[in-house]
Amino acid sequence: MSVETNITNVAAAPAATMQSARARNSATMRTVVTSVIGQILEWYDFFLYGTAAALVFGKLFFPMGTDPLTGTIAAFGVFTVGFVARPIGGIICGHLGDRYGRKTVMMLTLLAMGVATFAMGLLPTYSQIGIAAPILLVLLRVVQGLAAGGEWSGSILLIAESAPAHKRGFLSAWSPSGAALGFVLSTAAFLCMQSIAVGDAFLSWGWRVPFLLSVLLIGVGAWLRAAIPESREFEQVQRRGKATHAPLIEVLRTCPWQVLQVFGLRFGEGGASWIFFAFSIAYGKFLGLPTPLVLGGLTLSMLLLIPVALLSGYITDRIGRKPVYLVGALAIVLFAYPFFLMFQSGRSGLVVLALLLANSVVLGILEGAQPAYISELLPVHLRFSGLGIGRELASVLGGGLAPLVATALLAHYRAAWPIAIYLGLMGLVTVITTCLSPETFPRAARQAARAQALQADQ
């Protein structure tokens, strides 16, 4: 239903709407800029835990046995707890977002994430307060997970539902680009503190500084998000009185297959993201690679992800969403084993190249194509709830479990080939789902969108 509606809406735009195209474009650009800045700040907070889990949390909050991988497994277990909370946050935020609007939810998620992250920087360690330390860390990670469950969906919907159809893929790709910059900031913060607070100083207080800085960043983000207008398509739904009072029930009743498609499209991408992001740090430590080398390679790869994601989004506007996404899904399967072989070489150039190919290219393609693709699968009045359920469940079973499973496999086999098989199978799920999913921006819609844009410019 959503694909046909997409074609009809593009082809039947009224003349009055065309006359106000320039005003809408200006408002859209403000939405893109402020939404992306909010994404940068919020995902800076969320990614901090992944970096800290690989570097210090195992030692400070989970001192278990003599094998350092054991504490890292426990730290990644709490990392997974944050992902387990994400579907709950997705359901809550989806309900609120489909009933009251995307903007309201965006302010709530930003503030919740900021408070939890700042509090992590103040936590006493296991040696100071015993078992209470990891318990408090778990609780704060749950709050982060609840906030993250609504953040991604709300951010892309603010952009996608305000963007003109012929630019939706490109403009929506700015949202994951903001998340990538958030990762870069979090990693850069740890790199900086490792150079300032050397050795025991980093374990004592240096790791806390990036968390405490979040209070300043969240203040800026809240100020910026207050200026974001509500998404244009959701406002139209409200004016027509089509907003539903029970979006969760309605989306499961009327769009179950679309929700499953969102799940499958996200599953492999989520698993690959967190293996390439978080687990690569732990794997580098296991191999004895210098931490600055891996963190530096990650930072560079995430920066280069941004132009690839934007190009990917732009191409989906030209040839459709599905073929672009299928290329990225196949790339996960094909690159799963070579990624670890390049790491195992121990050569700095190959390690950095592995991170560039994995994050910049493979994930860049998927991250750029995904926002417009999965949002167009669902009708506007149920879109937030559908994304919140499908995408965030995949975030748990794909992304959240991936570093934990990968570290456990490494601890048991002391080799990377089982992890490569695990990653390849997750990618295969996304390949199959992409093949079974419809094209949400087919040729007829693309032609109508371009014709509308040309007419509006005249």
N, C-alpha and C positions, 0 to 999 in steps of 0.2 A: 504493500500500500504506500509506503513512504517513497519508493522510487518513482511511482506514477505521479504522486503528488508533487514531487520535485520537478518533473517535466511540465506539469500543468501550470504550476506557479510561475515558472520562468517564462512560459509562452504567453500567459495571460496578464502580464503586469499592466496596470492601468496607466493612462497617460499622466495623470497627476503624480503618480509615484516616480515616473521617469523625469518629470520636471524638477523634482527635489533630489535627484541623484547626487548632485555635487554636495549638497548639505549632508546627505546620508554618508557619503564617502568620507567627509571630514569627521563626522561623529564616529565612523567605523575605525578610522586611524587612531583617534583618541582612545577608543576601547582597546585596540590592539596594543598600543604603547603601555597604557596603565595596567592592562591584564598581564602582559609579559613581565613588567617590572615586579608585579606582585608574585608571579610565578618564580622569578629569580630568588626573591627573598624567602618565600615559603619553602622551596625545595632546597635551598641552602640549609635550612634547619633540618629537614628530613634526611638529607644525605650525610649530615655530620655523623649520625649514628653509625652508618655503614662503614665509614672510614675509621671511626674510633673503635668499632667492634673488631676490625682487622688488626689495629695497631696496639691498643692499650686496654680495652675493656675486659678482655679475657684475664689479664694479669691483675687488674685493680678490683674487679667485682666478682670474678669467678676463678679464684686460685685453686685449681683442681689438679692434683697429681704433678708428675714431672714432665709429661708431654705437653708442650705449649699448645698443640692443636686441640687438646681437650678443653682448655679454657676458651679457646677461640670458637669451638663448637657451641659451648654454652652461651657465649656472647652473640653468636649468630642465631641461637635459639630465641633470644629476646628480640633480635632483629626480626625474626619470623613472627613473633607475637604482634609486632606493629602491623604486619601484613594481615594477620588474622582479624585484627580490629577494623581493617579497611572496608570489608563488605558491610559491616555494621554501620560504619560511618557513611558508606555509599548509600545504604538504604535510608538512613536518617536524612542525610543531605539531599538525596534524590527526592524524598517526599517533600521536604521543605522547598527545594528548588522548583519542583513542578507545581507546587501550590502557591508559593509566595514570591518566587523569582530567584534568578541566579545570583544577583548582586548581594542580597541579604546573606546567602550561604557563604559567599566568598569572604565577607567580613568576619563571619564566625570562624571559618577554618583558619584564617590567617592569625587571629588572636589566640585560638587554642594551640596552634602549632608553636607560636612564639613563646607563650607562657611555659609550655612543657619543655622546650629546648633550653630556655634560660634556667629553669629549675635543675636540669641535668648538670649544668655547669656548677651548681652549688652542692651537688650530692656528696656526702661523705663516702669513703670507699669501704670495702669489706673489712680491711684491717682496723678501721675506726669504729664501725657500728655493727659489724658482723652481718648476719643474714638479712637484716633490714635494708642494707645497701642494694643488693640485687632486687629485692622486692619493690623498693621505691623506683628503681630503674625500669622495672617491668611496667609499673603503673604509668609512669611518664611516657613510656613507649606506646602504651595503649592509647593515650591521649593523642600522641602524634599520629598513630594509625587512623583514629577516628577522623582527625582533620584531613589527612591525606586522602581518605576515602571519598571526600567530596570535592577536593581541590582540583584535581585534574579535569574531571568531567565539567565542573562549573566553569573553569577557565576557558576550555575549548568551546563550550557552548556560548559563552558571552561573545566570542569572536565569530564562530561559525554562523550563529543565528543573526548576526548583524552584518556580515560580509555579503557583497554581491555574489551571485552564484558563480560567475566566471572567474572569480578570484578566491573562492572559499578555500580551496586546497592550499594555496600559497599562504594566505593570511592565517589560516588555522595552524599552519606549521610553525608559526612564530611562538605558539604556546609551549610545545616541547623544547623549542630553542631556548626559551626562558628557563625551563627546568634544567637544561644542559648547563647554562651559565650558573645556575645555583649550585650544581655539582662542582663546577670549576672553582667557584668561590670557596666552597667548603674544603676542597682538596688543597687549594692554595693557602687557605688559612692554616691547615695542619702543616704544610710544608714550611710556611713562614715561622710557625711556632717551634718546629723542630730545629730550625737554624738558630733561633733566639734562645730557647730553653733546651740546653743540651743534656742528654743523659737523664739522671735522676730528676732534674728540674722539670723536664717535660712530663714525667710520670707524676710528679708532685703537684704542679700547677699549670704547666704549659698547655696541656690538653684541654683545660677548662676555658681558656680565653675564647676560642672560636664559638663555644656555646654561649658564653656570656655576652658576646657581641650581638647576638641575635635580638636583644632587646632594642637596640638602636635600629636595626634593619626592619623589624616588625613595625615600629612606630612610623617609619617612612612608608612602608607598604600600606598600612591602614589609612594614612592620609591620602595616598594616591588612589586607593580603591574606592574611597568615598566619592570620588569624582567620576567613576565609571557609570554610564547610563545602563539601564536594563536592556537585555537583548531585544532587538526589533521584532523577531518572530514570536518571542514569548509575550511581548506586549500585545501583539495582534491576537494571540490566543486568548489573553485575558479580556480584551475588548469584545471578542466574539462570544465570551462566556463558555469557552470550551475547556477551561482548566478543570481537571478532575479532582475530587476530594479524596480519592483512594488510589493514587497513581501506582503504588506497588502492586496491588491486587489487579488493577486494570492492565498493567503491562505484562504480567505473567499470564493473564487470561487471554489477551488478544495478540501478544507478540512473543510467545515463548521461543519460537525458532530464531527470531532476531536477537534475543538475549543470548541464546546459545552461540550464535554466530559471533557476537561481540566477545564472548568468552574465548572461543577458539582462535579468533584473530589476535587476541591479546596474549594468549597462553605462551606461545613460543617466544614472542618478543619480550615478554616480562621475564621469562627464565633466562634468556640470553643477556638481557640488560644487567641483571644482578650478578650473573656469573662473570661477565666482562667488566662490570664496575667493581663490586665489592669483593668477590672471591678472588679476582686476579691479584689483589693486594696480599691476601693471605697465601695464595699460591706462590707469589714472588718471595715472600718470607720463607716458605717451606724450601724453596730452591736455593735460598741464600742470596737472592738478588738484592742489590741496594734498594732500600725503600724509596729514596728520592728518585731513583730511575723509574720505578713503577708509577709512583704518584705523578711525576713529571710527564710520563708518557700518557697517563690517564687524562691529565689536564689538557695536554695538547690535543688528544683525540676527541675530547668533548668540545673543545673550541671548534675543531674542524667538522664536528657533527652538524653544527649550525648551518653552514652553507649547503651541505649535502641535504639536510632536512628541508630547507627552503626550496632547493632545486627539485627535490622529490615532490613536494607539495605543488609546485608550479607545473610539473609534468602531469600530475593527476588532473589538473584543470584542462590540459591539452588532449590527453589520450584516455582519461578515465582513471578511476581509483584502483580497480582490481588488478590490472597488469603490473602496475608499479609495486603494489603490495606483494604480489606473488613473487616478484624478483627478490625482494627482501627476505621473504619466508624461505625460499630455496637457498639463499645465501647462508642462512643460519645452519642448515643441514650440511652444506658443502664445506663450511669453514670451521665446523666444530672441532675436528681433529687437528687440522693444520695450526689452529690457534695455540694449542698446548705444545705442539712440536716446536713452534717458534720460541715459546717461552723456555722450553727445556734446553734449547741451544745455549742459553746463558749469554748470548751476544747482545750487547745493548741495542744495536741497530735493529736486529730481528725482533727483540722484545717490543720496542717502540712501534715497529711496523705492524706487529700483531695487534697491538692496541688500536692503531690507526685503522686497520682494515676492519676490525671487529666493531669498534664504536663509531668511528667517523662514517664508514661506508655501509656496513650491514645494518646497524641500528639507525643510522642517519636516514636510509631509505624508508625503513619501517616507521620511524618516528614522524617523518614528514608526511607520509601518506595516511597514517592512521586516524588523525583527528577528524578530517572531513569524511573519511570512509565510514567509520563506525557510527558517527553521529547521524549520517544520512540514512542509516538502516532503520531508524525509529522515528515515529511521528513526534512533532514538537512537544505536545502536551504530556508525553510519557518518556521523553528522551533522557532527562536527568536520571530518572529512576532506572530505566533500562541500562544505561551506561554504568550506573552505580552498582547494580547487581552483577551484570556480566563481566565488566572489566575488573571490578575489585575482587570477585571470586577468583578470576584468573591471576590476579596479583598475588593472592595467597598461595594457590596451588602451583603457579608458575614462578613468579618472582620471589615471593617470601620464602618458600621452601628451598629454592635453588642453592643459595650459598650454604645453607645448613646441610643439605644432601651432598653437595659437592665436597664440602669439608669432611663429612663423615666417610665418603667414598675414598678420599685421599688418605685419611687416617687409617683406614682398613687395608687398602691395596697398595698404598705408597706409590701410586702411579696415576697418570691422568687419563688413560684410555677409558675407564668406566665413566668418568665425568663427560668425556666427549660423546660417548654413546647416549648418556642421559640427555645431554644438550641437543643432540641430533634428533632424538625421539620427540622432544618438546617442539622443535622446529617443524617436524613432520606433521604434528597436529595442526599447526598453523597453515602449512601448505595445503593440507586436505580441506580445512575450513575455507580457505580462500577460494579454492576450486569450486566449492559448493555454494559460496555466497554470490549474490547478484552484483552486477555493476550498478552502483548508485548514481553515477553521473554518465549515462549513456550518450551516444552520439547526438540523438535528438535534443537532449537537454543542453549539451554543450553548444550546439548550433544556435538554439534559442537564446541561451545566455549571452553569447557573443553578439547576436543581432540586437538584443535589448540594450547591451552596453554601448554599441555603436549608435543606436538611436538616441540614447540618453545624452551622448556626448555632442550630438548635433544641435 
